[in-house]
């Protein structure tokens, strides 16, 4: 069996894991990260993209609110290319309690979240699509974040400082020697082989999967998976993050990210972070709640739906997952369970990933008997896509300007998201892409209204040219990506998007006959599908 | 000209209906929101490509297999058409295209297997003469030619898949000086370039060094619009071997040629075809449709015709619309539809599911005269044709054009008589 030796092994390639490895690398540790799919494949890549101001937690969870605003300020400084300063509103709609506004203001004051009340005419001048029946509006420094780009950027920073990032390495089993964890037995999905990674210390940053990982070393960590369902509509119907001003509930936020507006989210405990359904009642509820903020939401074109699982740590059983603290938890299994060489960082939220990484690596230093100060709060995270391209893919208008002024890279492969041939080639040859879905996370191909209708064929052909795989591998890569796009479409297919999908069928089945090409129909690198939804009505719909 | 027949929709079904009705001397008007799926599809006539749908092997002889299809699905639009009228429809279109100097080759008793832009074998019944040399029952080696500036066709994947299936195939991507400085060109632009003899000469000059042992040469389907036959013949003469076209991503140049031919035939017979004219409502009296309204900048415009044909397509064409609440509706007359009752039953788990997704079988039920039914005839003078009809999976069967053509042909004759 192949083996890898390192000082610190980090499990999980989401925001937390990449944050930890970057911090480790910056402090001079030899370190490696294993992620079972692509970076940000889990919860990090499946949230609504909110950079919290802390307003959301100002009343309910003051500790989390303070953490959020501290980190909000830092992230804007260290990774400006990943953040859009949309600003945020908290609005009292006709369905909400007017008096909650006062509690909200007080909460913000107590937690140092900047907040000002603005007049409704002022609000409507800035966001004319908002419900004119809104009675109060508070402005907070929310933002929207590109979590794919951020995770890539942080990982690239780690690599630049010597860290090893291992994609498509699934942890099968932590390796225990007596009362000590000494590494992890991994399965390399791409090469189809087992690899042992040995380390002095293992950091479990697997988010909602952290309990599963710990369990393989006979350590019990009770992480609940709280599923959140989100829907992206095809336009930026708002340019400001808009929150309902009430206690956190289902469907209480619309976040403008890139070209879309995202309504989120539900919060349902699921037994397994890997297998869950997007239920029709959740979709209906999101549609209904979004329409309270933006009347006429139903007439927008819905592009895609997805579900992510929040990692919610609890020492004792709590029935409603939203009552579990959003603040993170660091578990030192040596003191907690008598198992040395193993720590777990879980819970938290994207906005606080850096702080979570900092406290984790502080503990690593302590355990390895060394004192090295954290510098991530003052280290700028470079944009790994900037060199040679001058490309920021944060903002579609900016990309259009780039495409227009620099003819040289103008062949558009994805016309919806303005991804050029040069972008796609760069992602295929320079990046770690193992599937077209990985290319998507890098350059956003297939994420626009046609959901891969035109670019899947184009990217597959460029992939075939540059990677020179066997033709059967290219065929299955293409089919896997078609299925991956389908996965997030099924729950929201109606109206124009259903028509679009039928066009995509006409292209891939009838014009190209891609379903009768040689090779397997699907591969192990293909998407893990949601379970079929079954429930139209739910009493869980507590709004 | 009299107001005899109003056709709503200008896809293959609508245009065929109008063409046939106009042959009977009827005054015909076609109104359409936009052009139809001809502009998206391959520019061939697929009658039946896979049956049973889950079969890995394409149908070799549609005439011989159709009875099995009809036995399994007696509600299929082909059941109302019948084999004889289907054959007549194919003959009619072949004659029309032949007269227009753009022959469609094939017959109901044999499917071609022609290469696609990914190198799969595509079963189709009638194909333009410009595509026939790609026939995959012939194992002669081929060279596939792409253009660096055309992102809708890649010869590399097609050639490698064909080679894997036993057809010797190589590929080349041309980077012609005439296209230099263009980052992006479309099939339609290239088709116009191809009608220029100096551009063709440059293509030939660039291709020749790559010919090798290739006994035939494949191009994306961009070999001219109006002058496709001449462009095709000229390339064959200059390259000294058979040349064929392969359909790529939409828009479909080959489909646009069929559209042009049909539209010209209608206009030659005195009919009129209007796009940008979306039907938004209707009036009915005494069980008859008395008027159809389209939107103008001023007030709705009335179209009063004796007979009205609905050929607005299915979910793809926009004739059938759906919403978030799971409602399925017919867009002009709000006709009763057959469709899955529950939105949970609309889809199957896999995008490429062999049976297709049930929602796409939604459509209008008609009687043997193609009149929409709701237990009884809904409107005495209303007929429906094409993919707006219920009860079949056009894409999985590969019957998309065949159903449109055959039902349009039959309805055109019904309303023309």
HADDOCK unambig.tbl for C-alpha pairs under 7 A between the chains (distance, minus, plus):
assign (segid A and resid 410 and name CA) (segid B and resid 183 and name CA) 5.46 0.50 0.50
assign (segid A and resid 411 and name CA) (segid B and resid 183 and name CA) 4.78 0.50 0.50
assign (segid A and resid 411 and name CA) (segid B and resid 184 and name CA) 5.23 0.50 0.50
assign (segid A and resid 413 and name CA) (segid B and resid 151 and name CA) 6.96 0.50 0.50
assign (segid A and resid 458 and name CA) (segid B and resid 151 and name CA) 6.59 0.50 0.50
assign (segid A and resid 458 and name CA) (segid B and resid 152 and name CA) 6.98 0.50 0.50
assign (segid A and resid 461 and name CA) (segid B and resid 154 and name CA) 6.27 0.50 0.50
assign (segid A and resid 461 and name CA) (segid B and resid 156 and name CA) 6.99 0.50 0.50
assign (segid A and resid 461 and name CA) (segid B and resid 157 and name CA) 5.87 0.50 0.50
assign (segid A and resid 464 and name CA) (segid B and resid 157 and name CA) 6.89 0.50 0.50
assign (segid A and resid 471 and name CA) (segid B and resid 160 and name CA) 6.24 0.50 0.50
assign (segid A and resid 471 and name CA) (segid B and resid 161 and name CA) 6.21 0.50 0.50
assign (segid A and resid 483 and name CA) (segid B and resid 350 and name CA) 6.55 0.50 0.50
assign (segid A and resid 483 and name CA) (segid B and resid 351 and name CA) 5.65 0.50 0.50
assign (segid A and resid 486 and name CA) (segid B and resid 351 and name CA) 5.91 0.50 0.50
assign (segid A and resid 494 and name CA) (segid B and resid 322 and name CA) 5.33 0.50 0.50
assign (segid A and resid 494 and name CA) (segid B and resid 323 and name CA) 5.07 0.50 0.50
assign (segid A and resid 494 and name CA) (segid B and resid 324 and name CA) 5.79 0.50 0.50
assign (segid A and resid 495 and name CA) (segid B and resid 321 and name CA) 6.03 0.50 0.50
assign (segid A and resid 495 and name CA) (segid B and resid 322 and name CA) 4.86 0.50 0.50
assign (segid A and resid 495 and name CA) (segid B and resid 323 and name CA) 5.11 0.50 0.50
assign (segid A and resid 499 and name CA) (segid B and resid 315 and name CA) 5.51 0.50 0.50
assign (segid A and resid 499 and name CA) (segid B and resid 316 and name CA) 4.89 0.50 0.50
assign (segid A and resid 502 and name CA) (segid B and resid 316 and name CA) 5.59 0.50 0.50
assign (segid A and resid 503 and name CA) (segid B and resid 316 and name CA) 6.24 0.50 0.50
assign (segid A and resid 506 and name CA) (segid B and resid 395 and name CA) 6.45 0.50 0.50
assign (segid A and resid 507 and name CA) (segid B and resid 249 and name CA) 6.83 0.50 0.50
assign (segid A and resid 509 and name CA) (segid B and resid 395 and name CA) 6.97 0.50 0.50
assign (segid A and resid 510 and name CA) (segid B and resid 395 and name CA) 6.04 0.50 0.50
assign (segid A and resid 510 and name CA) (segid B and resid 398 and name CA) 6.46 0.50 0.50
assign (segid A and resid 511 and name CA) (segid B and resid 41 and name CA) 6.25 0.50 0.50
assign (segid A and resid 511 and name CA) (segid B and resid 42 and name CA) 5.70 0.50 0.50
assign (segid A and resid 511 and name CA) (segid B and resid 116 and name CA) 6.82 0.50 0.50
assign (segid A and resid 512 and name CA) (segid B and resid 116 and name CA) 5.14 0.50 0.50
assign (segid A and resid 512 and name CA) (segid B and resid 117 and name CA) 5.94 0.50 0.50
assign (segid A and resid 512 and name CA) (segid B and resid 118 and name CA) 6.04 0.50 0.50
assign (segid A and resid 512 and name CA) (segid B and resid 120 and name CA) 6.81 0.50 0.50
assign (segid A and resid 513 and name CA) (segid B and resid 120 and name CA) 5.89 0.50 0.50
assign (segid A and resid 513 and name CA) (segid B and resid 122 and name CA) 6.28 0.50 0.50
assign (segid A and resid 514 and name CA) (segid B and resid 120 and name CA) 6.66 0.50 0.50
assign (segid A and resid 515 and name CA) (segid B and resid 352 and name CA) 6.50 0.50 0.50
assign (segid A and resid 516 and name CA) (segid B and resid 56 and name CA) 6.93 0.50 0.50
assign (segid A and resid 516 and name CA) (segid B and resid 120 and name CA) 6.49 0.50 0.50
assign (segid A and resid 517 and name CA) (segid B and resid 120 and name CA) 5.41 0.50 0.50
assign (segid A and resid 534 and name CA) (segid B and resid 344 and name CA) 6.92 0.50 0.50
